[in-house]
Amino acid sequence: MTLWTPCLLIASTVAILAWSTVYSPAQPVPQLQRMSLALALTTIIAVAGLLLRKAWALWLTLIVVSFAATLDLFLWSMNFRRILVALSVAVLCAISVLIFRLGPSLGREVGVYQRILFAFVLSFAAWVAYWGLFRPLAVARAIPFPVAPLHARFLGAMYFSGAIFMLLGMLVRQWHDVRVVTLILSVWTGLLGIVSLFHLDAFNWSRDQVWFWFLAYICFPLVALWVAWCQRGENDHPGEPEITELLRSYLYLQGGVAIALALPLLFAPHFMTTMWPWKIPVAVANIYGAPFLSYGIGGLYAARQRSWSEVRIIIFGTFVFAVGVLIASKIHVQLFDFRTPSAWIWFGGFGFVSVALLLFSSLPSFRTRS
């Protein structure tokens, strides 16, 4: 193992900790001290693991990079010596590239570290889902910004779906079972992190939720993408009956429609606020684009798989999302204007998805060939 990785890791951590010490905000930021301490401790452990060639050291190094990147993002938001912060981010990118190059194949079974990743994402998704679905007026306790109750419940349905993805991913044994959902995880969280960068002025760094939001949406996609990269050679399909052309066609349709919805949410959010079936802020519309794109890419990728075990998690998770959206929409039906086509398309579309996925989930003849 090259010495470049631990050396760069030490240099990056020392520099960021020095800048965090020099930075003097008008009001104390206790999260800055806590994050700096976490960075220092994890760096020491990661460097020791790298020098001792421990398998877990590569995983931990990506977590260290996430801590460091979160601190860099805070300093950047505070307009603190942005040239130095940019150089720090470049070093972190170099460390990540080295870790990707060192990444070994993780085997055909879902390993313990992958399950730990899914468990952390599950806990975060379940937390947001609870507050969004059942305590929508207090959803700001789970996410960095307040939203109206219908938006809170819609986000709750999304995150409940994500929690189902992760729970089922923890329960299966083979890599082919989580191949699609790992890609969904990396796209969803990675793109949500990127979108958040364009709305930094909306985040209040005195809140714990903001720090965890950016740490999660740097760490989760980085680790998930690394797992997918390490497993790029594990392309074998199980010896099971193939999925039907009906299911394959449906997955292509679902993926295509989700991407067609996601792209304008990401790149033309102002336009989408005029088309959405209820009132929606621009920043929230932009954020919705990330999970929709992950559903779309996941659907297209699932359509290329061969067996039911390779696609069942996305089927179950998306079914939960569609039903959750319908329930949330029914609770707030007074906010929809049924004189516009968008309201009918909303209920009709999610109703169709719910029925279709229920049939695929419950009727074997619909999903697999004899």
Salt bridges, closest charged atoms under 4 A:
GLU109 OE2 - ARG173 NH2 3.83
ASP177 OD1 - HIS176 NE2 3.33
ASP177 OD1 - ARG312 NH2 3.57
ASP208 OD1 - ARG34 NH2 2.98
GLU234 OE1 - ARG108 NE 3.80
ASP236 OD2 - ARG108 NH2 2.98
GLU242 OE1 - ARG369 NH1 3.77
GLU245 OE2 - ARG248 NE 3.70
GLU245 OE2 - ARG369 NH2 2.86
GLU310 OE2 - ARG179 NH1 2.79
GLU310 OE2 - HIS237 ND1 2.62
ASP337 OD1 - ARG339 NE 2.91
